[in-house]
């Protein structure tokens, strides 16, 4: 009996001690949001170069981590994209140059290689691209198409960069606070502080706890639009805002299925500064991952408006929706001919074309009517003369 009482008291003391330890490490959500938001707001601009390897097959997704991910990656992996990016987050202006080799599902070749550049200077979208079927990168001899427009619908690849905060160019998840998990029914592109605030407003339980390695662990149980529940677990470097670990799982009868896992390796510059070095995006249910490596990353570089423009290469055929002209770069441009080319290319008609067309139609109508009346008059005169005879 005495031993049982001692054991009970020991368990109570141990439980109390563990609870106090957890409570001491817990961080109020409002404070966590405030700290993370400050880190996010400190990022005004970014410049980076990266390479993304797409759709790497992984036999055992659970076995992959930051320490061994390179062993699952081949340098000659066929599907990739390289990006060189300058992004002004405050003005939402950017310029990107790159090349890629991706699967092609609507052509004779299984792959398509491309070279491209696109930008937004705050007023108009501009882009050019040349591509060819196969694995060989197209050179300047290949046909090159260019576009200048103020209409976002004409520049879908550019606006998607803005909509996802540059996620598919290596930005987004893994850099200060951005969660960019498009098309999963949860959210597309939001800062972490915004996501946490929204979850809190919707009454989802969100817990933040300090870890021993200066990271914060955040766990939330959310409901996605379909009504299904998901558990979100992530680790963040609070002073820099970088999300270094993300996991989303579904639960069925007490069992968890991980749908998505992201881990980010960073270069710690100092306590308040870090930049991403590499990251993998794992889709365990499909045994597929993407792998991103950053060859450079500069936070808050100096920027100016002139930096967010692209130059069209010689030989590029440009559709300029702002001036309604279509021309070839490098040729002597005849503005009138370039305008006619644009109108014909887009099956449009200029005011002058309408005016000429209407004038010609009217002229031909009067000439035809005059010829008919003249013919009738001659015929009647002929009939009258014949009758007199």
C-alpha positions in Angstrom: 0.0 0.0 0.0 2.8 2.4 1.0 4.7 1.5 -2.2 1.6 2.2 -4.3 1.1 5.6 -2.6 4.8 6.5 -3.3 4.4 5.4 -6.9 1.3 7.5 -7.3 3.0 10.6 -5.8 6.0 10.1 -8.1 3.8 9.9 -11.2 2.0 13.0 -10.1 5.2 14.9 -9.6 6.6 13.7 -12.9 3.5 14.7 -14.8 3.5 18.1 -13.2 7.2 18.6 -14.0 6.6 17.6 -17.7 3.6 19.9 -17.9 5.6 22.9 -16.6 8.3 22.2 -19.1 5.9 22.2 -22.0 4.1 25.2 -20.7 7.4 27.1 -20.4 8.2 26.3 -24.1 4.8 27.2 -25.4 4.5 30.5 -27.2 1.3 32.6 -27.3 -0.1 32.6 -30.9 -0.5 36.4 -31.0 3.2 36.8 -30.1 4.3 34.2 -32.7 2.3 36.0 -35.4 3.8 39.3 -34.5 7.4 38.1 -34.6 7.0 36.2 -37.8 5.3 39.2 -39.5 8.1 41.5 -38.5 10.6 39.1 -40.2 8.3 38.9 -43.3 8.0 42.7 -43.5 11.8 43.1 -43.4 12.1 41.5 -46.8 11.7 44.2 -49.4 13.5 42.6 -52.4 15.3 39.5 -53.3 17.6 38.3 -56.1 18.5 34.6 -56.7 19.5 31.9 -59.1 18.2 28.4 -58.7 17.7 25.1 -60.5 14.7 22.9 -60.0 14.6 19.2 -60.9 11.1 18.1 -61.4 9.3 14.8 -60.8 12.1 12.7 -59.3 10.9 9.2 -58.5 11.6 8.1 -54.9 11.0 4.4 -54.0 10.7 5.1 -50.3 9.6 8.8 -49.5 9.9 8.2 -45.7 13.7 7.5 -46.1 14.4 10.9 -47.6 15.7 13.8 -45.5 18.1 16.8 -45.9 21.1 14.7 -45.0 20.6 12.1 -47.7 18.4 13.8 -50.3 21.4 14.2 -52.7 21.7 10.4 -53.0 18.2 10.3 -54.6 19.1 13.0 -57.2 20.9 12.5 -60.5 22.7 15.6 -62.0 21.6 14.5 -65.5 17.9 14.3 -64.5 16.0 15.2 -67.7 13.3 17.5 -66.4 14.5 20.8 -65.0 14.2 24.6 -65.0 16.8 27.3 -64.3 15.8 30.7 -63.1 17.7 34.0 -62.6 15.3 36.3 -60.7 15.1 39.9 -59.4 11.9 40.5 -57.4 10.8 43.7 -55.7 8.2 42.5 -53.3 7.0 46.0 -52.3 6.3 47.1 -55.9 5.5 43.6 -57.2 7.9 44.1 -60.1 10.3 41.5 -61.3 12.4 40.2 -64.2 13.2 36.6 -64.9 15.5 34.8 -67.3 15.8 31.1 -67.6 15.7 27.9 -69.6 13.9 24.6 -69.1 13.3 21.1 -70.3 9.9 19.7 -69.5 7.4 17.0 -70.5 5.4 17.7 -73.6 2.0 16.2 -73.7 0.6 17.7 -76.9 3.3 17.1 -79.5 5.3 14.5 -81.3 8.3 14.8 -79.0 8.0 13.6 -75.4 9.9 16.7 -74.2 10.2 20.4 -75.0 13.3 22.6 -74.4 12.8 26.4 -74.0 14.7 29.6 -73.4 12.7 32.5 -72.0 12.6 35.9 -70.2 9.7 37.8 -68.8 9.1 40.8 -66.6 6.6 43.3 -65.1 7.8 46.9 -64.6 4.6 48.1 -62.8 2.9 49.2 -66.1 3.2 46.4 -68.7 4.0 42.8 -69.0 6.7 41.7 -71.4 8.0 38.2 -72.4 9.8 36.3 -75.0 10.3 32.6 -75.6 11.8 30.2 -78.0 11.4 26.4 -77.8 11.8 23.2 -79.7 10.9 19.6 -79.3 13.5 17.3 -77.8 16.4 17.7 -75.3 18.6 20.2 -77.2 18.3 23.8 -76.1 17.0 26.1 -78.9 19.5 28.7 -80.3 18.9 32.1 -81.8 18.0 30.4 -85.2 14.8 29.1 -83.7 11.6 31.1 -84.1 11.2 33.4 -81.1 7.8 34.9 -80.0 7.5 38.1 -77.9 4.7 39.9 -76.2 4.1 43.3 -74.6 0.8 43.9 -72.9 -1.0 45.7 -70.1 -3.7 42.9 -70.0 -2.9 40.2 -67.5 -4.9 37.7 -69.5 -2.4 37.9 -72.3 0.5 37.2 -69.9 -0.7 34.2 -67.8 2.8 33.0 -67.0 3.7 36.4 -65.6 0.6 36.9 -63.5 0.9 33.3 -62.1 4.4 34.3 -60.8 2.7 37.2 -58.9 -0.2 35.1 -57.8 2.1 32.5 -56.2 4.7 35.0 -55.0 7.2 33.5 -57.4 6.7 29.9 -56.1 7.5 28.1 -59.3 10.7 30.1 -59.6 12.1 28.8 -56.3 10.5 31.5 -54.2 7.7 30.9 -51.8 7.8 28.0 -49.3 11.2 28.0 -47.8 11.6 31.7 -47.9 10.4 34.2 -45.3 7.0 33.1 -44.3 5.5 32.2 -47.7 3.4 29.1 -48.0 2.7 28.5 -51.7 0.9 25.2 -52.1 -1.4 26.0 -55.0 -4.2 23.7 -56.2 -4.4 21.7 -52.9 -7.7 23.3 -51.8 -6.2 25.0 -48.8 -4.6 28.2 -50.0 -2.5 29.3 -52.9 0.1 31.9 -51.7 0.1 33.6 -48.4 2.5 34.8 -45.8 2.8 32.5 -42.8 1.6 35.2 -40.4 -1.5 35.7 -42.6 -2.2 31.9 -42.7 -1.9 31.6 -38.9 -4.2 34.6 -38.3 -6.8 33.1 -40.7 -6.7 29.7 -39.0 -7.1 31.4 -35.6 -10.1 33.4 -36.8 -11.7 30.2 -38.1 -11.3 28.6 -34.7 -8.8 26.0 -35.8 -6.5 24.9 -32.9 -3.0 26.2 -33.5 -0.1 25.5 -31.1 3.4 27.1 -31.2 6.3 25.6 -29.2 9.9 26.6 -29.0 12.4 23.9 -29.9 15.9 23.4 -28.6 17.6 24.5 -31.8 16.1 28.0 -32.0 13.2 26.9 -34.2 9.5 27.1 -33.5 7.3 24.1 -34.1 3.8 25.0 -35.2 0.9 22.5 -35.4 -2.6 23.1 -36.5 -5.7 21.0 -37.3 -7.6 22.6 -40.1 -10.6 22.0 -42.2 -10.2 22.4 -46.0 -13.1 23.6 -48.3 -14.2 20.0 -49.1 -14.9 19.5 -45.3 -12.0 17.1 -44.8 -9.6 17.7 -42.0 -5.8 18.1 -42.3 -3.0 18.3 -39.8 -0.3 20.9 -40.6 3.1 20.7 -38.9 5.9 23.1 -39.6 9.1 24.5 -38.3 10.1 28.1 -38.7 13.1 30.2 -37.9 11.3 33.0 -36.1 13.8 35.8 -36.5 14.2 35.2 -40.3 10.7 33.9 -41.1 12.0 31.0 -43.1 9.8 27.9 -43.0 12.4 25.0 -42.9 10.0 22.1 -42.5 6.4 21.6 -43.6 4.1 18.6 -43.5 0.5 18.1 -44.3 -1.3 14.9 -43.4 -4.7 13.4 -43.6 -6.1 11.2 -40.9 -8.3 8.1 -41.4 -9.4 6.0 -38.4 -6.4 7.0 -36.4 -3.9 6.5 -39.2 -2.0 9.3 -40.9 -1.2 9.6 -44.6 1.4 12.3 -45.4 0.3 14.1 -48.5 3.1 16.7 -48.7 6.5 17.3 -47.0 9.0 20.1 -47.6 12.4 20.5 -46.0 14.7 23.4 -46.5 18.4 23.6 -45.9 19.6 27.2 -45.1 22.8 29.1 -44.9 22.8 30.9 -41.5 24.4 34.3 -42.0 23.8 35.3 -38.4 21.0 35.1 -35.8 18.7 37.3 -37.8 19.7 36.5 -41.4 19.5 33.2 -43.3 19.0 32.3 -46.9 17.9 29.0 -48.5 20.5 26.7 -49.9 18.4 23.7 -51.1 15.0 22.3 -50.6 12.9 19.3 -51.6 9.2 19.1 -52.1 8.0 15.5 -51.5 4.6 14.1 -52.5 4.8 10.7 -50.7 1.5 9.3 -52.1 2.9 9.6 -55.6 6.5 8.7 -54.7 7.6 11.9 -56.5 9.7 14.9 -55.4 11.1 18.1 -56.8 14.5 19.3 -55.7 15.6 22.9 -55.7 19.2 24.2 -55.3 20.1 27.9 -55.0 23.4 29.0 -56.4 23.0 32.5 -55.0 20.5 34.4 -52.9 20.7 38.1 -52.0 18.2 39.6 -49.6 17.2 43.3 -50.0 19.4 44.2 -53.0 19.2 47.8 -54.2 16.6 48.0 -57.1 15.5 50.6 -59.6 12.7 50.8 -62.2 15.1 50.4 -65.1 16.1 46.9 -63.8 12.7 45.4 -64.4 12.7 45.4 -68.2 13.8 42.8 -70.7 15.5 43.2 -74.1 14.0 41.3 -77.0 16.6 39.3 -78.9 17.3 40.0 -82.6 14.9 38.1 -84.8 12.1 38.0 -82.2 8.6 38.5 -83.5 6.8 40.9 -81.1 3.1 41.3 -80.5 2.9 44.7 -78.9 -0.7 45.1 -77.6 0.1 48.5 -76.2 0.8 50.0 -79.6 -1.1 47.4 -81.6 1.9 46.6 -83.8 3.6 43.3 -84.8 7.2 43.4 -86.0 10.5 41.6 -86.1 13.3 42.9 -83.8 16.3 44.0 -85.8 14.4 45.0 -89.0 13.6 48.5 -90.0 10.1 49.0 -88.6 7.4 50.5 -90.8 4.8 51.6 -88.3 2.0 51.5 -90.8 2.9 48.0 -92.0 3.5 46.8 -88.4 0.0 48.0 -87.5 -1.5 46.3 -90.5 0.3 43.1 -89.5 -1.1 43.2 -86.0 -4.6 43.8 -87.2 -4.4 41.0 -89.7 -2.8 38.6 -87.2 -5.5 39.2 -84.6 -8.3 39.4 -87.2 -9.0 43.0 -86.3 -9.8 46.0 -88.5 -8.5 49.5 -88.0 -10.6 52.6 -88.3 -8.8 53.4 -91.5 -9.6 49.9 -92.8 -13.3 50.4 -92.0 -13.2 53.8 -93.7 -11.5 52.5 -96.8 -13.8 49.4 -96.9 -16.9 51.5 -96.5 -15.7 54.0 -99.1 -14.9 51.3 -101.6 -18.3 49.6 -101.0 -20.1 52.9 -101.5 -18.1 53.8 -104.7 -18.7 50.3 -106.2 -22.4 50.5 -105.4 -22.9 53.9 -107.1 -20.8 52.8 -110.1 -22.9 49.6 -110.5 -26.1 51.5 -110.1 -25.0 54.0 -112.7 -24.1 51.3 -115.1 -27.5 49.6 -114.7 -29.4 52.9 -115.2 -27.3 53.7 -118.3 -28.0 50.3 -119.7 -31.8 50.7 -119.1 -31.7 54.1 -120.8 -29.9 52.8 -123.8 -32.3 49.9 -124.1 -35.4 52.1 -123.9 -33.9 54.5 -126.5 -33.2 51.6 -128.8 -36.8 50.3 -128.4 -38.3 53.7 -129.1 -36.2 54.2 -132.3 -37.1 50.8 -133.5 -40.9 51.5 -133.0 -40.7 54.7 -135.0 -39.0 52.9 -137.8 
